[in-house]
Amino acid sequence: MDALSIPHLLIILLIVLVFFGGRRIPEVMRGMGEGIRSFKEGMRGNEQAPPAPPASTPNPPAAAAPGEPKK
């Protein structure tokens, strides 16, 4: 069996495009990349904790109590 040539790769790309559509392909590729990265980290044996999610908006400043002048 010969290696994949350009026409074979184009046919595979066309089939993927038909199944997933143009808008979903970046999402699928991103998911595959994250999966591969996770697999590589697992193979290396990194026992680091996953990064903390970014903090959401900071708490708004405390409102002045009734009767206090506003600054």
N, CA, C, O and CB atoms as a CASP TS submission, in Angstrom:
PFRMAT TS
TARGET T0000
AUTHOR 0000-0000-0000
METHOD Language model
MODEL 1
PARENT N/A
ATOM      1  N   MET     1       0.839  -1.171   0.000  1.00  0.00           N
ATOM      2  CA  MET     1       0.000   0.000   0.000  1.00  0.00           C
ATOM      3  C   MET     1       0.888   1.240   0.000  1.00  0.00           C
ATOM      4  O   MET     1       1.807   1.349   0.812  1.00  0.00           O
ATOM      5  CB  MET     1      -0.957  -0.005   1.213  1.00  0.00           C
ATOM      6  N   ASP     2       0.623   2.145  -0.883  1.00  0.00           N
ATOM      7  CA  ASP     2       1.419   3.358  -1.001  1.00  0.00           C
ATOM      8  C   ASP     2       1.035   4.363   0.083  1.00  0.00           C
ATOM      9  O   ASP     2      -0.041   4.283   0.676  1.00  0.00           O
ATOM     10  CB  ASP     2       1.243   3.980  -2.392  1.00  0.00           C
ATOM     11  N   ALA     3       1.930   5.299   0.323  1.00  0.00           N
ATOM     12  CA  ALA     3       1.659   6.377   1.276  1.00  0.00           C
ATOM     13  C   ALA     3       0.549   7.268   0.720  1.00  0.00           C
ATOM     14  O   ALA     3       0.257   7.254  -0.476  1.00  0.00           O
ATOM     15  CB  ALA     3       2.948   7.213   1.562  1.00  0.00           C
ATOM     16  N   LEU     4      -0.045   8.020   1.593  1.00  0.00           N
ATOM     17  CA  LEU     4      -1.110   8.918   1.152  1.00  0.00           C
ATOM     18  C   LEU     4      -0.544   9.997   0.248  1.00  0.00           C
ATOM     19  O   LEU     4       0.439  10.657   0.587  1.00  0.00           O
ATOM     20  CB  LEU     4      -1.825   9.551   2.356  1.00  0.00           C
ATOM     21  N   SER     5      -1.169  10.168  -0.898  1.00  0.00           N
ATOM     22  CA  SER     5      -0.728  11.204  -1.820  1.00  0.00           C
ATOM     23  C   SER     5      -1.670  12.398  -1.712  1.00  0.00           C
ATOM     24  O   SER     5      -2.652  12.353  -0.971  1.00  0.00           O
ATOM     25  CB  SER     5      -0.676  10.667  -3.278  1.00  0.00           C
ATOM     26  N   ILE     6      -1.381  13.438  -2.431  1.00  0.00           N
ATOM     27  CA  ILE     6      -2.169  14.668  -2.384  1.00  0.00           C
ATOM     28  C   ILE     6      -3.643  14.404  -2.735  1.00  0.00           C
ATOM     29  O   ILE     6      -4.519  14.899  -2.024  1.00  0.00           O
ATOM     30  CB  ILE     6      -1.576  15.711  -3.345  1.00  0.00           C
ATOM     31  N   PRO     7      -3.954  13.648  -3.795  1.00  0.00           N
ATOM     32  CA  PRO     7      -5.372  13.396  -4.078  1.00  0.00           C
ATOM     33  C   PRO     7      -6.086  12.660  -2.935  1.00  0.00           C
ATOM     34  O   PRO     7      -7.251  12.938  -2.650  1.00  0.00           O
ATOM     35  CB  PRO     7      -5.503  12.588  -5.361  1.00  0.00           C
ATOM     36  N   HIS     8      -5.391  11.726  -2.285  1.00  0.00           N
ATOM     37  CA  HIS     8      -6.003  11.018  -1.169  1.00  0.00           C
ATOM     38  C   HIS     8      -6.306  11.969  -0.008  1.00  0.00           C
ATOM     39  O   HIS     8      -7.376  11.905   0.598  1.00  0.00           O
ATOM     40  CB  HIS     8      -5.090   9.884  -0.699  1.00  0.00           C
ATOM     41  N   LEU     9      -5.353  12.846   0.289  1.00  0.00           N
ATOM     42  CA  LEU     9      -5.544  13.799   1.370  1.00  0.00           C
ATOM     43  C   LEU     9      -6.677  14.779   1.064  1.00  0.00           C
ATOM     44  O   LEU     9      -7.429  15.156   1.963  1.00  0.00           O
ATOM     45  CB  LEU     9      -4.253  14.558   1.629  1.00  0.00           C
ATOM     46  N   LEU    10      -6.802  15.193  -0.193  1.00  0.00           N
ATOM     47  CA  LEU    10      -7.892  16.089  -0.573  1.00  0.00           C
ATOM     48  C   LEU    10      -9.253  15.416  -0.417  1.00  0.00           C
ATOM     49  O   LEU    10     -10.214  16.051   0.017  1.00  0.00           O
ATOM     50  CB  LEU    10      -7.707  16.562  -2.013  1.00  0.00           C
ATOM     51  N   ILE    11      -9.338  14.145  -0.767  1.00  0.00           N
ATOM     52  CA  ILE    11     -10.591  13.400  -0.615  1.00  0.00           C
ATOM     53  C   ILE    11     -10.941  13.281   0.868  1.00  0.00           C
ATOM     54  O   ILE    11     -12.099  13.462   1.244  1.00  0.00           O
ATOM     55  CB  ILE    11     -10.480  11.989  -1.265  1.00  0.00           C
ATOM     56  N   ILE    12      -9.964  12.982   1.703  1.00  0.00           N
ATOM     57  CA  ILE    12     -10.209  12.885   3.151  1.00  0.00           C
ATOM     58  C   ILE    12     -10.662  14.232   3.696  1.00  0.00           C
ATOM     59  O   ILE    12     -11.594  14.290   4.499  1.00  0.00           O
ATOM     60  CB  ILE    12      -8.935  12.406   3.896  1.00  0.00           C
ATOM     61  N   LEU    13     -10.015  15.323   3.270  1.00  0.00           N
ATOM     62  CA  LEU    13     -10.393  16.663   3.706  1.00  0.00           C
ATOM     63  C   LEU    13     -11.821  16.997   3.275  1.00  0.00           C
ATOM     64  O   LEU    13     -12.569  17.596   4.048  1.00  0.00           O
ATOM     65  CB  LEU    13      -9.415  17.700   3.145  1.00  0.00           C
ATOM     66  N   LEU    14     -12.200  16.631   2.088  1.00  0.00           N
ATOM     67  CA  LEU    14     -13.554  16.872   1.597  1.00  0.00           C
ATOM     68  C   LEU    14     -14.581  16.101   2.428  1.00  0.00           C
ATOM     69  O   LEU    14     -15.637  16.640   2.761  1.00  0.00           O
ATOM     70  CB  LEU    14     -13.665  16.476   0.116  1.00  0.00           C
ATOM     71  N   ILE    15     -14.284  14.858   2.762  1.00  0.00           N
ATOM     72  CA  ILE    15     -15.199  14.052   3.576  1.00  0.00           C
ATOM     73  C   ILE    15     -15.347  14.657   4.971  1.00  0.00           C
ATOM     74  O   ILE    15     -16.457  14.726   5.499  1.00  0.00           O
ATOM     75  CB  ILE    15     -14.696  12.594   3.676  1.00  0.00           C
ATOM     76  N   VAL    16     -14.245  15.095   5.571  1.00  0.00           N
ATOM     77  CA  VAL    16     -14.304  15.732   6.890  1.00  0.00           C
ATOM     78  C   VAL    16     -15.123  17.011   6.816  1.00  0.00           C
ATOM     79  O   VAL    16     -15.916  17.289   7.716  1.00  0.00           O
ATOM     80  CB  VAL    16     -12.884  16.035   7.418  1.00  0.00           C
ATOM     81  N   LEU    17     -14.943  17.787   5.765  1.00  0.00           N
ATOM     82  CA  LEU    17     -15.683  19.032   5.597  1.00  0.00           C
ATOM     83  C   LEU    17     -17.180  18.766   5.458  1.00  0.00           C
ATOM     84  O   LEU    17     -17.992  19.522   5.991  1.00  0.00           O
ATOM     85  CB  LEU    17     -15.166  19.796   4.376  1.00  0.00           C
ATOM     86  N   VAL    18     -17.551  17.709   4.755  1.00  0.00           N
ATOM     87  CA  VAL    18     -18.968  17.371   4.592  1.00  0.00           C
ATOM     88  C   VAL    18     -19.569  16.926   5.923  1.00  0.00           C
ATOM     89  O   VAL    18     -20.686  17.323   6.255  1.00  0.00           O
ATOM     90  CB  VAL    18     -19.144  16.264   3.532  1.00  0.00           C
ATOM     91  N   PHE    19     -18.845  16.108   6.688  1.00  0.00           N
ATOM     92  CA  PHE    19     -19.388  15.602   7.949  1.00  0.00           C
ATOM     93  C   PHE    19     -19.502  16.687   9.019  1.00  0.00           C
ATOM     94  O   PHE    19     -20.520  16.774   9.704  1.00  0.00           O
ATOM     95  CB  PHE    19     -18.524  14.474   8.464  1.00  0.00           C
ATOM     96  N   PHE    20     -18.474  17.506   9.166  1.00  0.00           N
ATOM     97  CA  PHE    20     -18.431  18.458  10.274  1.00  0.00           C
ATOM     98  C   PHE    20     -18.847  19.866   9.886  1.00  0.00           C
ATOM     99  O   PHE    20     -19.301  20.617  10.749  1.00  0.00           O
ATOM    100  CB  PHE    20     -17.057  18.496  10.848  1.00  0.00           C
ATOM    101  N   GLY    21     -18.717  20.245   8.663  1.00  0.00           N
ATOM    102  CA  GLY    21     -19.028  21.609   8.257  1.00  0.00           C
ATOM    103  C   GLY    21     -17.853  22.524   8.534  1.00  0.00           C
ATOM    104  O   GLY    21     -16.983  22.204   9.344  1.00  0.00           O
ATOM    105  N   GLY    22     -17.829  23.651   7.869  1.00  0.00           N
ATOM    106  CA  GLY    22     -16.709  24.573   7.985  1.00  0.00           C
ATOM    107  C   GLY    22     -16.587  25.226   9.344  1.00  0.00           C
ATOM    108  O   GLY    22     -15.478  25.534   9.781  1.00  0.00           O
ATOM    109  N   ARG    23     -17.703  25.446  10.024  1.00  0.00           N
ATOM    110  CA  ARG    23     -17.662  26.153  11.305  1.00  0.00           C
ATOM    111  C   ARG    23     -17.226  25.250  12.453  1.00  0.00           C
ATOM    112  O   ARG    23     -16.654  25.737  13.428  1.00  0.00           O
ATOM    113  CB  ARG    23     -19.021  26.744  11.614  1.00  0.00           C
ATOM    114  N   ARG    24     -17.477  23.975  12.363  1.00  0.00           N
ATOM    115  CA  ARG    24     -17.143  23.072  13.471  1.00  0.00           C
ATOM    116  C   ARG    24     -15.711  22.563  13.420  1.00  0.00           C
ATOM    117  O   ARG    24     -15.209  22.068  14.429  1.00  0.00           O
ATOM    118  CB  ARG    24     -18.083  21.899  13.475  1.00  0.00           C
ATOM    119  N   ILE    25     -15.047  22.666  12.300  1.00  0.00           N
ATOM    120  CA  ILE    25     -13.702  22.115  12.159  1.00  0.00           C
ATOM    121  C   ILE    25     -12.718  22.748  13.149  1.00  0.00           C
ATOM    122  O   ILE    25     -11.949  22.009  13.765  1.00  0.00           O
ATOM    123  CB  ILE    25     -13.203  22.316  10.731  1.00  0.00           C
ATOM    124  N   PRO    26     -12.696  24.082  13.339  1.00  0.00           N
ATOM    125  CA  PRO    26     -11.766  24.636  14.337  1.00  0.00           C
ATOM    126  C   PRO    26     -12.036  24.113  15.747  1.00  0.00           C
ATOM    127  O   PRO    26     -11.098  23.882  16.510  1.00  0.00           O
ATOM    128  CB  PRO    26     -11.850  26.153  14.338  1.00  0.00           C
ATOM    129  N   GLU    27     -13.312  23.923  16.099  1.00  0.00           N
ATOM    130  CA  GLU    27     -13.643  23.380  17.422  1.00  0.00           C
ATOM    131  C   GLU    27     -13.123  21.950  17.567  1.00  0.00           C
ATOM    132  O   GLU    27     -12.572  21.583  18.605  1.00  0.00           O
ATOM    133  CB  GLU    27     -15.169  23.415  17.654  1.00  0.00           C
ATOM    134  N   VAL    28     -13.302  21.160  16.531  1.00  0.00           N
ATOM    135  CA  VAL    28     -12.852  19.767  16.567  1.00  0.00           C
ATOM    136  C   VAL    28     -11.329  19.707  16.669  1.00  0.00           C
ATOM    137  O   VAL    28     -10.788  18.921  17.448  1.00  0.00           O
ATOM    138  CB  VAL    28     -13.339  19.003  15.311  1.00  0.00           C
ATOM    139  N   MET    29     -10.631  20.540  15.880  1.00  0.00           N
ATOM    140  CA  MET    29      -9.169  20.542  15.913  1.00  0.00           C
ATOM    141  C   MET    29      -8.656  21.025  17.272  1.00  0.00           C
ATOM    142  O   MET    29      -7.672  20.493  17.787  1.00  0.00           O
ATOM    143  CB  MET    29      -8.607  21.429  14.785  1.00  0.00           C
ATOM    144  N   ARG    30      -9.314  22.028  17.854  1.00  0.00           N
ATOM    145  CA  ARG    30      -8.906  22.517  19.173  1.00  0.00           C
ATOM    146  C   ARG    30      -9.058  21.415  20.209  1.00  0.00           C
ATOM    147  O   ARG    30      -8.183  21.226  21.054  1.00  0.00           O
ATOM    148  CB  ARG    30      -9.734  23.755  19.581  1.00  0.00           C
ATOM    149  N   GLY    31     -10.175  20.685  20.145  1.00  0.00           N
ATOM    150  CA  GLY    31     -10.390  19.575  21.069  1.00  0.00           C
ATOM    151  C   GLY    31      -9.351  18.481  20.904  1.00  0.00           C
ATOM    152  O   GLY    31      -8.883  17.909  21.889  1.00  0.00           O
ATOM    153  N   MET    32      -8.989  18.188  19.662  1.00  0.00           N
ATOM    154  CA  MET    32      -7.963  17.180  19.419  1.00  0.00           C
ATOM    155  C   MET    32      -6.615  17.636  19.966  1.00  0.00           C
ATOM    156  O   MET    32      -5.875  16.842  20.547  1.00  0.00           O
ATOM    157  CB  MET    32      -7.852  16.877  17.920  1.00  0.00           C
ATOM    158  N   GLY    33      -6.296  18.918  19.781  1.00  0.00           N
ATOM    159  CA  GLY    33      -5.036  19.449  20.288  1.00  0.00           C
ATOM    160  C   GLY    33      -4.963  19.377  21.805  1.00  0.00           C
ATOM    161  O   GLY    33      -3.928  19.014  22.364  1.00  0.00           O
ATOM    162  N   GLU    34      -6.064  19.723  22.475  1.00  0.00           N
ATOM    163  CA  GLU    34      -6.094  19.642  23.934  1.00  0.00           C
ATOM    164  C   GLU    34      -5.965  18.197  24.403  1.00  0.00           C
ATOM    165  O   GLU    34      -5.300  17.922  25.402  1.00  0.00           O
ATOM    166  CB  GLU    34      -7.389  20.258  24.478  1.00  0.00           C
ATOM    167  N   GLY    35      -6.596  17.278  23.686  1.00  0.00           N
ATOM    168  CA  GLY    35      -6.499  15.870  24.037  1.00  0.00           C
ATOM    169  C   GLY    35      -5.076  15.344  23.888  1.00  0.00           C
ATOM    170  O   GLY    35      -4.584  14.613  24.748  1.00  0.00           O
ATOM    171  N   ILE    36      -4.425  15.716  22.806  1.00  0.00           N
ATOM    172  CA  ILE    36      -3.042  15.285  22.579  1.00  0.00           C
ATOM    173  C   ILE    36      -2.126  15.875  23.642  1.00  0.00           C
ATOM    174  O   ILE    36      -1.249  15.187  24.165  1.00  0.00           O
ATOM    175  CB  ILE    36      -2.562  15.698  21.170  1.00  0.00           C
ATOM    176  N   ARG    37      -2.330  17.162  23.963  1.00  0.00           N
ATOM    177  CA  ARG    37      -1.510  17.819  24.988  1.00  0.00           C
ATOM    178  C   ARG    37      -1.700  17.127  26.336  1.00  0.00           C
ATOM    179  O   ARG    37      -0.734  16.891  27.062  1.00  0.00           O
ATOM    180  CB  ARG    37      -1.870  19.324  25.101  1.00  0.00           C
ATOM    181  N   SER    38      -2.936  16.807  26.661  1.00  0.00           N
ATOM    182  CA  SER    38      -3.229  16.124  27.925  1.00  0.00           C
ATOM    183  C   SER    38      -2.581  14.740  27.951  1.00  0.00           C
ATOM    184  O   SER    38      -2.040  14.323  28.976  1.00  0.00           O
ATOM    185  CB  SER    38      -4.754  16.003  28.135  1.00  0.00           C
ATOM    186  N   PHE    39      -2.637  14.039  26.841  1.00  0.00           N
ATOM    187  CA  PHE    39      -2.034  12.716  26.754  1.00  0.00           C
ATOM    188  C   PHE    39      -0.520  12.798  26.956  1.00  0.00           C
ATOM    189  O   PHE    39       0.057  11.986  27.680  1.00  0.00           O
ATOM    190  CB  PHE    39      -2.358  12.070  25.398  1.00  0.00           C
ATOM    191  N   LYS    40       0.122  13.779  26.315  1.00  0.00           N
ATOM    192  CA  LYS    40       1.575  13.936  26.457  1.00  0.00           C
ATOM    193  C   LYS    40       1.949  14.248  27.899  1.00  0.00           C
ATOM    194  O   LYS    40       2.923  13.706  28.420  1.00  0.00           O
ATOM    195  CB  LYS    40       2.092  15.047  25.529  1.00  0.00           C
ATOM    196  N   GLU    41       1.169  15.130  28.551  1.00  0.00           N
ATOM    197  CA  GLU    41       1.449  15.455  29.943  1.00  0.00           C
ATOM    198  C   GLU    41       1.271  14.227  30.827  1.00  0.00           C
ATOM    199  O   GLU    41       2.029  14.033  31.777  1.00  0.00           O
ATOM    200  CB  GLU    41       0.540  16.593  30.423  1.00  0.00           C
ATOM    201  N   GLY    42       0.287  13.406  30.526  1.00  0.00           N
ATOM    202  CA  GLY    42       0.077  12.184  31.287  1.00  0.00           C
ATOM    203  C   GLY    42       1.206  11.193  31.101  1.00  0.00           C
ATOM    204  O   GLY    42       1.581  10.497  32.044  1.00  0.00           O
ATOM    205  N   MET    43       1.748  11.120  29.905  1.00  0.00           N
ATOM    206  CA  MET    43       2.859  10.214  29.642  1.00  0.00           C
ATOM    207  C   MET    43       4.131  10.673  30.345  1.00  0.00           C
ATOM    208  O   MET    43       4.940   9.847  30.766  1.00  0.00           O
ATOM    209  CB  MET    43       3.103  10.102  28.142  1.00  0.00           C
ATOM    210  N   ARG    44       4.312  11.988  30.475  1.00  0.00           N
ATOM    211  CA  ARG    44       5.490  12.515  31.166  1.00  0.00           C
ATOM    212  C   ARG    44       5.367  12.328  32.670  1.00  0.00           C
ATOM    213  O   ARG    44       6.377  12.320  33.373  1.00  0.00           O
ATOM    214  CB  ARG    44       5.688  13.997  30.836  1.00  0.00           C
ATOM    215  N   GLY    45       4.165  12.181  33.168  1.00  0.00           N
ATOM    216  CA  GLY    45       3.969  11.961  34.593  1.00  0.00           C
ATOM    217  C   GLY    45       3.947  13.235  35.400  1.00  0.00           C
ATOM    218  O   GLY    45       4.251  13.215  36.593  1.00  0.00           O
ATOM    219  N   ASN    46       3.594  14.348  34.776  1.00  0.00           N
ATOM    220  CA  ASN    46       3.498  15.597  35.525  1.00  0.00           C
ATOM    221  C   ASN    46       2.320  15.505  36.485  1.00  0.00           C
ATOM    222  O   ASN    46       1.180  15.292  36.073  1.00  0.00           O
ATOM    223  CB  ASN    46       3.342  16.816  34.568  1.00  0.00           C
ATOM    224  N   GLU    47       2.608  15.664  37.747  1.00  0.00           N
ATOM    225  CA  GLU    47       1.565  15.594  38.767  1.00  0.00           C
ATOM    226  C   GLU    47       1.203  16.985  39.261  1.00  0.00           C
ATOM    227  O   GLU    47       0.877  17.162  40.435  1.00  0.00           O
ATOM    228  CB  GLU    47       2.015  14.716  39.940  1.00  0.00           C
ATOM    229  N   GLN    48       1.257  17.956  38.390  1.00  0.00           N
ATOM    230  CA  GLN    48       0.918  19.313  38.776  1.00  0.00           C
ATOM    231  C   GLN    48      -0.592  19.461  38.831  1.00  0.00           C
ATOM    232  O   GLN    48      -1.323  18.805  38.089  1.00  0.00           O
ATOM    233  CB  GLN    48       1.531  20.333  37.801  1.00  0.00           C
ATOM    234  N   ALA    49      -1.046  20.332  39.722  1.00  0.00           N
ATOM    235  CA  ALA    49      -2.478  20.621  39.807  1.00  0.00           C
ATOM    236  C   ALA    49      -2.867  21.428  38.578  1.00  0.00           C
ATOM    237  O   ALA    49      -2.068  22.218  38.076  1.00  0.00           O
ATOM    238  CB  ALA    49      -2.834  21.395  41.127  1.00  0.00           C
ATOM    239  N   PRO    50      -4.084  21.236  38.091  1.00  0.00           N
ATOM    240  CA  PRO    50      -4.514  22.016  36.934  1.00  0.00           C
ATOM    241  C   PRO    50      -4.569  23.496  37.303  1.00  0.00           C
ATOM    242  O   PRO    50      -4.823  23.840  38.457  1.00  0.00           O
ATOM    243  CB  PRO    50      -5.895  21.530  36.424  1.00  0.00           C
ATOM    244  N   PRO    51      -4.333  24.364  36.336  1.00  0.00           N
ATOM    245  CA  PRO    51      -4.330  25.794  36.641  1.00  0.00           C
ATOM    246  C   PRO    51      -5.704  26.247  37.117  1.00  0.00           C
ATOM    247  O   PRO    51      -6.737  25.753  36.664  1.00  0.00           O
ATOM    248  CB  PRO    51      -3.901  26.608  35.411  1.00  0.00           C
ATOM    249  N   ALA    52      -5.686  27.199  38.040  1.00  0.00           N
ATOM    250  CA  ALA    52      -6.941  27.722  38.572  1.00  0.00           C
ATOM    251  C   ALA    52      -7.644  28.530  37.490  1.00  0.00           C
ATOM    252  O   ALA    52      -6.989  29.199  36.691  1.00  0.00           O
ATOM    253  CB  ALA    52      -6.694  28.591  39.837  1.00  0.00           C
ATOM    254  N   PRO    53      -8.968  28.474  37.458  1.00  0.00           N
ATOM    255  CA  PRO    53      -9.679  29.266  36.452  1.00  0.00           C
ATOM    256  C   PRO    53      -9.471  30.748  36.730  1.00  0.00           C
ATOM    257  O   PRO    53      -9.289  31.142  37.882  1.00  0.00           O
ATOM    258  CB  PRO    53     -11.193  28.921  36.440  1.00  0.00           C
ATOM    259  N   PRO    54      -9.497  31.569  35.692  1.00  0.00           N
ATOM    260  CA  PRO    54      -9.266  32.994  35.899  1.00  0.00           C
ATOM    261  C   PRO    54     -10.367  33.583  36.771  1.00  0.00           C
ATOM    262  O   PRO    54     -11.529  33.180  36.705  1.00  0.00           O
ATOM    263  CB  PRO    54      -9.194  33.735  34.550  1.00  0.00           C
ATOM    264  N   ALA    55      -9.966  34.541  37.583  1.00  0.00           N
ATOM    265  CA  ALA    55     -10.925  35.175  38.490  1.00  0.00           C
ATOM    266  C   ALA    55     -11.933  35.973  37.680  1.00  0.00           C
ATOM    267  O   ALA    55     -11.583  36.614  36.689  1.00  0.00           O
ATOM    268  CB  ALA    55     -10.204  36.089  39.516  1.00  0.00           C
ATOM    269  N   SER    56     -13.177  35.927  38.106  1.00  0.00           N
ATOM    270  CA  SER    56     -14.199  36.703  37.424  1.00  0.00           C
ATOM    271  C   SER    56     -14.073  38.156  37.856  1.00  0.00           C
ATOM    272  O   SER    56     -13.061  38.546  38.439  1.00  0.00           O
ATOM    273  CB  SER    56     -15.619  36.151  37.725  1.00  0.00           C
ATOM    274  N   THR    57     -15.061  38.935  37.583  1.00  0.00           N
ATOM    275  CA  THR    57     -14.985  40.354  37.897  1.00  0.00           C
ATOM    276  C   THR    57     -14.775  40.556  39.386  1.00  0.00           C
ATOM    277  O   THR    57     -15.351  39.825  40.191  1.00  0.00           O
ATOM    278  CB  THR    57     -16.249  41.078  37.435  1.00  0.00           C
ATOM    279  N   PRO    58     -13.966  41.528  39.767  1.00  0.00           N
ATOM    280  CA  PRO    58     -13.741  41.773  41.189  1.00  0.00           C
ATOM    281  C   PRO    58     -15.018  42.263  41.853  1.00  0.00           C
ATOM    282  O   PRO    58     -15.930  42.758  41.190  1.00  0.00           O
ATOM    283  CB  PRO    58     -12.612  42.792  41.392  1.00  0.00           C
ATOM    284  N   ASN    59     -15.067  42.117  43.169  1.00  0.00           N
ATOM    285  CA  ASN    59     -16.251  42.553  43.898  1.00  0.00           C
ATOM    286  C   ASN    59     -16.403  44.063  43.762  1.00  0.00           C
ATOM    287  O   ASN    59     -15.416  44.797  43.813  1.00  0.00           O
ATOM    288  CB  ASN    59     -16.165  42.142  45.390  1.00  0.00           C
ATOM    289  N   PRO    60     -17.651  44.531  43.587  1.00  0.00           N
ATOM    290  CA  PRO    60     -17.861  45.991  43.475  1.00  0.00           C
ATOM    291  C   PRO    60     -17.572  46.639  44.815  1.00  0.00           C
ATOM    292  O   PRO    60     -17.664  45.989  45.856  1.00  0.00           O
ATOM    293  CB  PRO    60     -19.320  46.324  43.014  1.00  0.00           C
ATOM    294  N   PRO    61     -17.220  47.921  44.795  1.00  0.00           N
ATOM    295  CA  PRO    61     -16.933  48.599  46.057  1.00  0.00           C
ATOM    296  C   PRO    61     -18.167  48.608  46.945  1.00  0.00           C
ATOM    297  O   PRO    61     -19.302  48.647  46.469  1.00  0.00           O
ATOM    298  CB  PRO    61     -16.448  50.034  45.805  1.00  0.00           C
ATOM    299  N   ALA    62     -17.914  48.570  48.250  1.00  0.00           N
ATOM    300  CA  ALA    62     -19.021  48.540  49.196  1.00  0.00           C
ATOM    301  C   ALA    62     -19.798  49.835  49.106  1.00  0.00           C
ATOM    302  O   ALA    62     -19.220  50.917  49.008  1.00  0.00           O
ATOM    303  CB  ALA    62     -18.517  48.309  50.630  1.00  0.00           C
ATOM    304  N   ALA    63     -21.118  49.714  49.142  1.00  0.00           N
ATOM    305  CA  ALA    63     -21.982  50.889  49.074  1.00  0.00           C
ATOM    306  C   ALA    63     -21.953  51.591  50.433  1.00  0.00           C
ATOM    307  O   ALA    63     -21.813  50.953  51.476  1.00  0.00           O
ATOM    308  CB  ALA    63     -23.446  50.493  48.674  1.00  0.00           C
ATOM    309  N   ALA    64     -22.086  52.900  50.396  1.00  0.00           N
ATOM    310  CA  ALA    64     -22.092  53.673  51.642  1.00  0.00           C
ATOM    311  C   ALA    64     -23.373  53.359  52.402  1.00  0.00           C
ATOM    312  O   ALA    64     -24.435  53.178  51.806  1.00  0.00           O
ATOM    313  CB  ALA    64     -21.972  55.209  51.360  1.00  0.00           C
ATOM    314  N   ALA    65     -23.260  53.299  53.721  1.00  0.00           N
ATOM    315  CA  ALA    65     -24.441  53.044  54.555  1.00  0.00           C
ATOM    316  C   ALA    65     -25.373  54.238  54.447  1.00  0.00           C
ATOM    317  O   ALA    65     -24.930  55.363  54.214  1.00  0.00           O
ATOM    318  CB  ALA    65     -24.044  52.781  56.047  1.00  0.00           C
ATOM    319  N   PRO    66     -26.661  53.991  54.616  1.00  0.00           N
ATOM    320  CA  PRO    66     -27.617  55.105  54.535  1.00  0.00           C
ATOM    321  C   PRO    66     -27.258  56.173  55.570  1.00  0.00           C
ATOM    322  O   PRO    66     -26.944  55.861  56.719  1.00  0.00           O
ATOM    323  CB  PRO    66     -29.077  54.602  54.758  1.00  0.00           C
ATOM    324  N   GLY    67     -27.307  57.397  55.154  1.00  0.00           N
ATOM    325  CA  GLY    67     -27.031  58.495  56.054  1.00  0.00           C
ATOM    326  C   GLY    67     -25.586  58.967  55.964  1.00  0.00           C
ATOM    327  O   GLY    67     -25.277  60.056  56.447  1.00  0.00           O
ATOM    328  N   GLU    68     -24.693  58.192  55.366  1.00  0.00           N
ATOM    329  CA  GLU    68     -23.310  58.612  55.207  1.00  0.00           C
ATOM    330  C   GLU    68     -23.160  59.358  53.909  1.00  0.00           C
ATOM    331  O   GLU    68     -23.778  58.995  52.908  1.00  0.00           O
ATOM    332  CB  GLU    68     -22.357  57.415  55.254  1.00  0.00           C
ATOM    333  N   PRO    69     -22.353  60.390  53.906  1.00  0.00           N
ATOM    334  CA  PRO    69     -22.171  61.132  52.631  1.00  0.00           C
ATOM    335  C   PRO    69     -21.372  60.284  51.647  1.00  0.00           C
ATOM    336  O   PRO    69     -20.476  59.533  52.032  1.00  0.00           O
ATOM    337  CB  PRO    69     -21.443  62.502  52.874  1.00  0.00           C
ATOM    338  N   LYS    70     -21.711  60.418  50.395  1.00  0.00           N
ATOM    339  CA  LYS    70     -20.975  59.710  49.345  1.00  0.00           C
ATOM    340  C   LYS    70     -19.717  60.463  49.013  1.00  0.00           C
ATOM    341  O   LYS    70     -19.706  61.694  49.039  1.00  0.00           O
ATOM    342  CB  LYS    70     -21.834  59.528  48.088  1.00  0.00           C
ATOM    343  N   LYS    71     -18.681  59.768  48.709  1.00  0.00           N
ATOM    344  CA  LYS    71     -17.394  60.396  48.390  1.00  0.00           C
ATOM    345  C   LYS    71     -17.309  60.695  46.922  1.00  0.00           C
ATOM    346  O   LYS    71     -16.300  61.225  46.457  1.00  0.00           O
ATOM    347  CB  LYS    71     -16.228  59.505  48.810  1.00  0.00           C
TER
END
